[in-house]
Amino acid sequence: MFRLMSGIFKIAVVSLLTGAALSALDLSAADILLDLGLTPERVLSLLETGTRWAIPNLVLGSLVIVPIWLVVYLLRPPRG
């Protein structure tokens, strides 16, 4: 758990520093998206489409993976 929180904290700090540097260069997220040929509305639409695709696949995959993991976990030899 500590490694996960440490990783999230590091990503947040690097993102903050990168955002400050881009802001100092007078760049905004809208400018970068415009250079890529995207609009904020299009990005939200792509995220929505991706979410609609991912959720059912996550549920379907978990119906297979979770029981397998549970059986493997229960059949492992005891530790120490």
C-alpha positions in Angstrom: 0.0 0.0 0.0 2.9 2.3 0.8 4.4 1.8 -2.6 1.1 2.7 -4.3 0.7 5.8 -2.3 4.3 6.8 -2.9 3.9 6.3 -6.6 0.7 8.4 -6.7 2.5 11.1 -4.7 5.5 11.1 -7.1 3.2 11.4 -10.1 1.3 14.3 -8.5 4.5 16.2 -7.7 6.0 15.7 -11.2 2.6 16.7 -12.8 2.5 19.8 -10.6 6.1 20.8 -11.6 5.4 20.1 -15.3 2.2 22.2 -15.1 4.1 25.1 -13.5 6.8 24.9 -16.2 4.2 24.9 -19.0 2.4 27.8 -17.3 5.6 29.7 -17.1 6.0 29.2 -20.9 2.4 30.6 -21.3 1.0 27.3 -22.5 -2.5 26.0 -21.5 -4.2 22.7 -21.9 -6.6 24.3 -24.5 -3.6 25.5 -26.5 -1.9 22.1 -26.5 -5.2 20.3 -27.4 -5.8 22.8 -30.3 -2.3 22.1 -31.6 -3.2 18.4 -31.6 -6.4 19.1 -33.5 -8.7 18.3 -30.5 -11.2 20.3 -28.6 -12.1 19.8 -24.9 -15.5 18.5 -26.0 -13.9 15.9 -28.3 -11.6 14.7 -25.5 -14.6 14.3 -23.2 -16.5 12.4 -25.9 -13.5 10.1 -26.4 -13.3 9.5 -22.6 -17.0 8.7 -22.5 -16.7 6.3 -25.4 -13.7 4.6 -23.8 -15.5 4.3 -20.5 -18.6 2.8 -22.2 -16.3 0.3 -23.8 -14.2 -0.5 -20.8 -16.8 -1.0 -18.0 -18.5 -4.0 -19.6 -15.2 -5.6 -20.5 -13.9 -5.1 -17.0 -16.9 -6.8 -15.5 -16.8 -9.6 -18.0 -13.0 -10.2 -17.4 -13.5 -10.1 -13.7 -16.1 -12.9 -13.9 -13.3 -15.1 -15.1 -10.3 -13.7 -13.3 -11.7 -13.3 -9.7 -12.8 -16.9 -9.3 -9.4 -18.2 -10.7 -7.5 -15.9 -8.3 -9.7 -17.0 -5.4 -9.0 -20.7 -6.1 -5.3 -20.1 -6.4 -5.2 -18.0 -3.3 -7.1 -20.6 -1.3 -4.8 -23.5 -2.5 -1.5 -21.7 -1.8 0.5 -23.2 1.0 0.5 -21.2 4.3 3.2 -18.7 4.9 5.9 -18.9 7.5 
